[in-house]
């Protein structure tokens, strides 16, 4: 995701979204034709790497094509896709019973490629932000909206059309200055100066640790506790928890 965020700063988000979707779909086809464990491992590694480009590009795209007053709601609706996806993954047990895991992987590949193509055709061009696209009013709105003082506007390099820094709210009225033409490590260092950013990273780390721990643990537990009900009943139960509870909570939080 760190590499993906850097790529979004340099490339068109539309093509990053379409490209990442196409690559992880092809990874599913690789899994479908796997003949040994190394093939499955490689396919899963490629799938995870390509999927990491989706969220940074998606949030940038949504931020550009949605109005400011409804952006949080839109982000919440987008986040609900994770839970609906988890529900569909649980229900895929039912499809696996008829198609097998190879057939299911191939179906996933075809659907993913179709969605990637649709993304490239439907979305407008979403080039990276340039200095001309970031007027001083936008800088003031960003910082003032978080209770900070107005910055004195971005400074521009004599050799680049990119602003030397972009202001982000640090809290207590002090903007964080992130050099857009700086190295990756220095940009990360600038962001981590913000206490709010550090707490968000810590909180999200523990949140995903808990979620993945439950995901890894629940199937072996259910299989051991209810060995005769691991199929349809488990799929429906997990789909209802993920799809209904998670799918409702994400848009509600955004609203």
Secondary structure, DSSP 8 states (H G I E B T S, - for coil): -HHHHHHHHHS-HHHHHHHHHHHHHHHHHHHHT--SHHHHHHHHHHHHHHHHHHHHHHHHHHHHHS-GGGHHHHHHHHHHHHHHHHHHHHHHHHHHHHHHHHHHHHHHHHHHHHHHHHHHHHS-------GGGS-HHHHHHHHHTTT--------B-TT-SSBS-EEEE-STT-EEEE-TTS-HHHHHHHHHT-HHHHHHHHHHHHHHHHHHHHHHHHHHHHHHH-TT-TTHHHHHHHHHIIIIIIHHHHHHHH-
